[in-house]
Amino acid sequence: MTTSNKSKAEISKVLHNAFGWALTKDRALFVRSFANDDDFFSFFPDSKSIIVGWSQFERLLERWMDPRSVVKGFNIRDLRIVIAKQGNTAWFSAIVDDEGEYDGTPWDAKDIRWTGVLEKRGGIWRICQQHMSEANDKASQ
């Protein structure tokens, strides 16, 4: 396996862990998946969910770790990963489906466009920035 392919496999695993940790509420896996920096940021599909800084992002764990919050599954498809020539920065895009329930009420997020940037730090890839959005012109099915 080439270095590039190995790195892409490592990045893919980090990206899957960014959702997968919630299936078992593996807090340590959540922490390892993201850059724990003051300049980490995340845009979620709604305009009110803009996260700036690790401490703000980590506060979301209270709701996610709540026993009433149950993640049922997720699917990441059309994953594209590009690694910078220097080998320590990468960017990605994908489409994500996510589903679960909160206090018995089902929820789902389908066809979410997910993009972001990772940096390799101390030999470990971490998500430094991510953006999730919904297409406003969804094709009819």
C-alpha positions, 0 to 999 in steps of 0.5 A, a space after each residue: 500500500 502506498 503512503 498516499 493510499 495508507 493515509 487515505 485509509 487512515 483519514 477514512 477511518 477518522 471520518 467514519 469515527 467522527 460519526 461512529 463514536 456515537 453508536 457506543 458513546 465512545 467519548 475517547 474516540 470522539 476526542 481523538 477524531 477532532 482537533 482539540 483547538 481553540 480555532 476548531 470550527 464546525 458549521 452544521 446545516 441549521 444557521 444557529 449551529 456554528 461551533 467555534 473552538 473545541 470547548 464549545 464543540 465538546 459541550 455538545 457531548 452532554 446532549 449526545 451522551 444523554 441516555 435518551 440520545 440513541 444513534 441508530 446508524 449512519 452512512 457515508 458515501 461518495 467520499 473524496 479525499 485529497 492529500 496536500 503534496 506536503 502530506 500533512 493536510 487533507 480535505 474531503 467531501 462526502 454525503 452523509 445519512 445519520 439517524 437515531 432518536 432522542 427520548 423516543 422521538 426518531 430523527 434523521 438527517 439524509 443527504 447531508 453534504 459534508 466537507 472539511 479539512 484534516 491535519 496530521 498531528 503527531 502521526 494522527 489525522 484529526 478533523 480541524 474544520 467541517 461544514 455540513 449543509 443541505 442542498 436547497 435544490 434536492 432532485 426529486 426521487 
